[in-house]
């Protein structure tokens, strides 16, 4: 098996940016042809969007918009150009949110991840992602077909039958959530069955280092990817196990939570994705997840940008003194004061009362002016602390709720 899935993985940065320059105008034009995005992007000249920097000027689409849009324009909210019957599958995720799916070659682009896991022709993949309504089972089945592997459509649960099938069929690879593989392996030991699984492709939950090590001790290389039902594969681990390499058919930005403004390289922020999938042209789709870009290239030889993987949730909306404080409001405060580089709201308790403190990174500035601006924009009075630039942690938080709710 070749080390790389295709030549796209080892392109130079110039070659990759050149591809974006050609693909982005076409994708923006497709988006403008959909009922929903036609309004949002009406004033945008699609031919002018030829780079990630140009993309950053466009509005961000949030997952919550899908829910409200789908209520008005079922089932896909007007984010696709064709009719629902143009797609091979329609899935339902919690919300409910409806997602389209197709059976064209590796529509969700999972094959690239499975190849990195060493899965290919000759492998039998026990696919333990769900097949009922939600898309994960079909997403990974599509990827397995793309790399030439055989699929056992196992779904979730019925662990004894899972063990029986893996033993009888000779399953060599597992696909599913990180922890369910351990359930299968432990049950196999109880049943006295020696399974042949040596590769695992996991997602949909955190792969903790201790669990990865347990699998390694059992002779299984376990790698994880980052994907969503709407976007398909976003990033994936390689055998180097050094961050996640961004997929070749999406563009990833890391922005300040609650805004569309890109952070400095290496800073933690919200993952915003533009997919180059022509069937479902989501532009600057905010995932609600936090991550950060890693410096340099992967030791595995793949040249695309790496991110650190999942680092928490970006939606930090918090209720203080009975009022919601949102990341967007904090971003508005920063934008209003040129001398402010970064701000963070800290919610705490003194006695039985909520207390709001706003920590600001700035060279100088008038505390009273800042406090008046906070009261106007966040609708609450707060104590302002002026800190030196670089003082706040690089963790993506703009609202830090330190109140204890136990007992």
HURASUL-V359383 format. One record per residue. N is the residue number from 1. PHI is phi as a letter, one per 30 degrees, with the letter a starting at -180 (999 if undefined). PSI is psi in whole degrees, 0 to 359 (none if undefined). Layout:
# HURASUL-V359383
n: [N | N]
phi: [PHI | PHI]
psi: [PSI | PSI]
This chain:
# HURASUL-V359383
n: [1 | 2 | 3 | 4 | 5 | 6 | 7 | 8 | 9 | 10 | 11 | 12 | 13 | 14 | 15 | 16 | 17 | 18 | 19 | 20 | 21 | 22 | 23 | 24 | 25 | 26 | 27 | 28 | 29 | 30 | 31 | 32 | 33 | 34 | 35 | 36 | 37 | 38 | 39 | 40 | 41 | 42 | 43 | 44 | 45 | 46 | 47 | 48 | 49 | 50 | 51 | 52 | 53 | 54 | 55 | 56 | 57 | 58 | 59 | 60 | 61 | 62 | 63 | 64 | 65 | 66 | 67 | 68 | 69 | 70 | 71 | 72 | 73 | 74 | 75 | 76 | 77 | 78 | 79 | 80 | 81 | 82 | 83 | 84 | 85 | 86 | 87 | 88 | 89 | 90 | 91 | 92 | 93 | 94 | 95 | 96 | 97 | 98 | 99 | 100 | 101 | 102 | 103 | 104 | 105 | 106 | 107 | 108 | 109 | 110 | 111 | 112 | 113 | 114 | 115 | 116 | 117 | 118 | 119 | 120 | 121 | 122 | 123 | 124 | 125 | 126 | 127 | 128 | 129 | 130 | 131 | 132 | 133 | 134 | 135 | 136 | 137 | 138 | 139 | 140 | 141 | 142 | 143 | 144 | 145 | 146 | 147 | 148 | 149 | 150 | 151 | 152 | 153 | 154 | 155 | 156 | 157 | 158 | 159 | 160 | 161 | 162 | 163 | 164 | 165 | 166 | 167 | 168 | 169 | 170 | 171 | 172 | 173 | 174 | 175 | 176 | 177 | 178 | 179 | 180 | 181 | 182 | 183 | 184 | 185 | 186 | 187 | 188 | 189 | 190 | 191 | 192 | 193 | 194 | 195 | 196 | 197 | 198 | 199 | 200 | 201 | 202 | 203 | 204 | 205 | 206 | 207 | 208 | 209 | 210 | 211 | 212 | 213 | 214 | 215 | 216 | 217 | 218 | 219 | 220 | 221 | 222 | 223 | 224 | 225 | 226 | 227 | 228 | 229 | 230 | 231 | 232 | 233 | 234 | 235 | 236 | 237 | 238 | 239 | 240 | 241 | 242 | 243 | 244 | 245 | 246 | 247 | 248 | 249 | 250 | 251 | 252 | 253 | 254 | 255 | 256 | 257 | 258 | 259 | 260 | 261 | 262 | 263 | 264 | 265 | 266 | 267 | 268 | 269 | 270 | 271 | 272 | 273 | 274 | 275 | 276 | 277 | 278 | 279 | 280 | 281 | 282 | 283 | 284 | 285 | 286 | 287 | 288 | 289 | 290 | 291 | 292 | 293 | 294 | 295 | 296 | 297 | 298 | 299 | 300 | 301 | 302 | 303 | 304 | 305 | 306 | 307 | 308 | 309 | 310 | 311 | 312 | 313 | 314 | 315 | 316 | 317 | 318 | 319 | 320 | 321 | 322 | 323 | 324 | 325 | 326 | 327 | 328 | 329 | 330 | 331 | 332 | 333 | 334 | 335 | 336 | 337 | 338 | 339 | 340 | 341 | 342 | 343 | 344 | 345 | 346 | 347 | 348 | 349 | 350 | 351 | 352 | 353 | 354 | 355 | 356 | 357 | 358 | 359 | 360 | 361 | 362 | 363 | 364 | 365 | 366 | 367 | 368 | 369 | 370 | 371 | 372 | 373 | 374 | 375 | 376 | 377 | 378 | 379 | 380 | 381 | 382 | 383 | 384 | 385 | 386 | 387 | 388 | 389 | 390 | 391 | 392 | 393 | 394 | 395 | 396 | 397 | 398 | 399 | 400 | 401 | 402 | 403 | 404 | 405 | 406 | 407]
phi: [999 | d | d | c | d | a | d | d | d | c | d | d | d | d | d | d | d | d | d | d | d | d | d | d | e | d | d | d | d | d | d | d | d | d | e | d | d | e | d | d | c | e | d | d | d | e | d | d | c | b | a | d | d | d | d | d | d | d | d | c | c | c | e | d | d | d | d | d | d | d | d | d | b | d | c | c | i | i | c | c | d | c | d | e | d | d | c | d | b | b | c | b | c | e | l | d | b | c | b | d | a | b | c | d | e | h | e | c | i | d | e | d | d | d | d | d | d | i | c | a | e | j | d | c | c | d | c | c | d | d | c | c | i | d | d | e | e | d | e | d | d | e | d | d | d | d | c | i | d | d | c | c | d | d | i | c | i | h | e | d | d | d | d | e | d | d | d | d | d | i | e | c | b | c | b | l | d | e | d | d | d | d | e | d | d | d | d | d | d | d | d | i | c | c | d | c | d | b | b | b | c | b | a | i | a | d | c | d | e | d | d | e | d | d | d | d | d | c | i | c | d | c | b | b | b | b | b | b | d | d | c | i | d | c | a | a | d | b | e | d | h | b | i | c | d | d | d | d | b | b | c | c | c | c | b | d | e | i | b | c | d | d | d | d | e | j | d | d | a | d | d | b | b | c | c | c | d | d | d | b | d | d | c | h | d | d | d | i | c | c | a | a | d | c | d | i | c | d | d | d | j | d | c | d | e | c | c | d | j | d | b | k | c | d | d | c | e | b | c | b | h | i | c | d | c | c | e | d | d | d | d | d | d | d | d | d | b | d | d | d | c | a | b | b | c | c | c | b | b | b | i | c | c | d | b | c | c | c | c | b | c | a | c | i | j | c | e | d | d | d | d | d | d | d | d | d | d | c | i | b | d | b | d | c | c | c | c | d | e | j | d | d | d | c | b | i | d | c | b | c | d | c | d | c | c | d | i]
psi: [133 | 149 | 325 | 150 | 317 | 179 | 345 | 330 | 341 | 20 | 155 | 163 | 322 | 318 | 320 | 316 | 326 | 321 | 316 | 319 | 330 | 323 | 325 | 312 | 321 | 319 | 322 | 319 | 320 | 318 | 320 | 343 | 355 | 150 | 319 | 313 | 344 | 322 | 315 | 325 | 17 | 317 | 0 | 131 | 106 | 328 | 341 | 350 | 90 | 9 | 167 | 324 | 318 | 323 | 326 | 346 | 350 | 157 | 157 | 140 | 131 | 152 | 325 | 331 | 329 | 318 | 310 | 321 | 322 | 333 | 327 | 330 | 71 | 155 | 346 | 9 | 11 | 16 | 1 | 156 | 333 | 184 | 158 | 325 | 354 | 345 | 154 | 327 | 152 | 124 | 160 | 121 | 164 | 140 | 305 | 150 | 133 | 134 | 142 | 161 | 150 | 165 | 8 | 163 | 114 | 56 | 327 | 359 | 38 | 342 | 323 | 319 | 314 | 323 | 319 | 332 | 355 | 14 | 133 | 203 | 136 | 344 | 149 | 115 | 121 | 105 | 102 | 18 | 154 | 142 | 353 | 108 | 307 | 157 | 351 | 318 | 313 | 327 | 312 | 330 | 317 | 318 | 319 | 320 | 324 | 329 | 4 | 15 | 157 | 143 | 133 | 108 | 75 | 327 | 203 | 157 | 185 | 57 | 321 | 319 | 326 | 314 | 315 | 316 | 314 | 320 | 315 | 321 | 333 | 40 | 133 | 343 | 150 | 141 | 130 | 193 | 155 | 322 | 339 | 334 | 320 | 321 | 315 | 314 | 318 | 320 | 323 | 320 | 318 | 326 | 357 | 26 | 131 | 111 | 159 | 17 | 123 | 356 | 144 | 131 | 113 | 158 | 181 | 10 | 169 | 134 | 102 | 145 | 322 | 323 | 319 | 319 | 322 | 318 | 317 | 320 | 337 | 9 | 23 | 124 | 119 | 121 | 154 | 157 | 172 | 112 | 158 | 161 | 327 | 323 | 344 | 207 | 129 | 314 | 161 | 152 | 156 | 174 | 341 | 336 | 47 | 78 | 181 | 128 | 132 | 139 | 153 | 353 | 23 | 159 | 125 | 132 | 149 | 118 | 161 | 128 | 135 | 0 | 178 | 15 | 119 | 142 | 169 | 149 | 130 | 344 | 148 | 137 | 186 | 139 | 121 | 129 | 135 | 121 | 145 | 13 | 116 | 338 | 334 | 77 | 72 | 127 | 124 | 57 | 118 | 122 | 338 | 2 | 151 | 142 | 186 | 149 | 139 | 146 | 154 | 189 | 160 | 140 | 344 | 348 | 349 | 138 | 352 | 163 | 147 | 148 | 165 | 354 | 192 | 129 | 21 | 183 | 143 | 336 | 95 | 20 | 129 | 144 | 123 | 128 | 36 | 0 | 138 | 133 | 126 | 152 | 326 | 324 | 321 | 320 | 321 | 321 | 313 | 317 | 332 | 344 | 105 | 333 | 348 | 123 | 326 | 151 | 151 | 132 | 129 | 121 | 127 | 183 | 140 | 115 | 238 | 22 | 142 | 142 | 134 | 125 | 136 | 115 | 130 | 130 | 115 | 151 | 93 | 201 | 159 | 120 | 318 | 321 | 318 | 317 | 322 | 321 | 320 | 314 | 324 | 315 | 326 | 355 | 18 | 147 | 146 | 156 | 134 | 130 | 124 | 120 | 159 | 146 | 136 | 1 | 325 | 145 | 150 | 75 | 6 | 358 | 131 | 345 | 119 | 104 | 105 | 8 | 143 | 127 | 359 | 136 | none]
